Structures are given as C-alpha cells and as structure tokens.
Amino acid sequence: MNSNVMPSIVKMEQEELEQLLSTADVKETIATEINLSKNKNRAFGIVDLWNIQRNMRSARKLIKRNLL
C-alpha cells in the first residue's frame, strides 16, 4: 500500500490566488419547462411493494454469491 500523503498546505503564487478568488459573473438560467407534478397523483401500490421485495431478494443473492 502506498503511504505517500500530500501536504495539507498548497503553495501558489499571489497572482494565481487572486485570479481564483476574483469575482466573476456567472450567467445562470432557470429551468421553467420542467413539470414536477407528473407522479404526484400516483399512489404506492402492492405492485411497488412486490418490486421492492423482488429487488431485495436478487440483491441478497448477489451479495451471498460474492461473499462465498
């Protein structure tokens, strides 16, 4: 195992530091076309519960197979 550790203090020139810390204008856009209310009316049903349990069973099998 490699035990090289980088120093916690990074040395850089004053000009580079000022360039990184300078205030630059960032143009931001707001996504107005997204409709988040698609699945709000959908209720949690027995099929959803069955899918969760099925996925848990298959994940458990994969874990068992990889550990043995």
VENHUZI-V78846 format. One line per field, one symbol per residue. burial: + if it has 16 or more other C-alpha atoms within 10 Angstrom, else -. Layout:
burial->???
This chain:
burial->--------------------------------------------------------------------
